Amino acid sequence: MMFSRGRQVECQFIIDGISFDFWPIGYDRAERMATSEEWSTTIIADCELLYVRSEDDLARFMELRETYPTWAVNPKHLI
């Protein structure tokens, strides 16, 4: 479940025609993204982390990133 405090930091803006979106993602949703159960799976593979609460959280996220399918990141792996 997403905490309301976390939702307070979300923001969207456009610079030179490029859209930037910053919002928190709960681990339950991130896990679904990493296993391709959720439509926005590239967020796990392509995101740039701007803040993590702790080294444990960073390690947990990096483990999720490792579960992301290789074929989704590199289309050359598709047959």
N, C-alpha and C positions, 0 to 999 in steps of 0.2 A: 504494500500500500504506500502511496506517495504521501509524504507528510506535508501539511499545508505550509510550514515554514520554508521547505525546499522550493515550493512553487513560487514563493515571493521573489526569488532571484532570477526567474526566467525573463528573458528579454529578446527582442528581435529588432534588427535594424538593417539598413541598406547603405553600402558605401560603394560608390562608382558602379552602381547597378548590380552589385553582388549582395545577395541576401545572407545574413548571418543570424543564426538562431542559437541561443544558449538556454538550456533547460536541464533540470535534474532528471535522472532516470533511476528508478528503483531497481535493486538487484533482481527482483522477480521478473521484471520486464527485460532487463539486460540478458538474463539467462535465456529467455525465449528468443531474443534477437540472435544470440550466439548460436543457437541450434536451428535457426531459420524457421522458427514457429511464428515469427512476427514479421510483418512486411518490411520494416525498416532495418533490415539486418546489416546493411553496410555501415550503419552508425558505429557498430562495434569494431569493424575492421578499419574504418577510415577516420575515426574521430581523433581529435587532438585534445588530450586532457589538460584543462586549465587549472584544476584544483582537485585534490584528493584529500580526504580527511586524515588519512593515516597511511603508513607503509603497508599495513595489512589490507586496507581497501585497494591500494594500488596493486598489490599482489593478486588479490581476488579478481580484479578486473583483467589483469594480464592473463590469468588462467582462463577466463571467459574468452578472451581474444584468441587464445590457442585452440579453443574448441571450434572456432569459426571455420567452416569448410574451406579448404584451399581453393577449390574450383570457383568459389564465389569471389575470391580476391584476385585470382589470376585466371582469366578466361582461356588461356592456352591449355589449361588442364581439362577442358571440356572435350569430349570425344564426339 
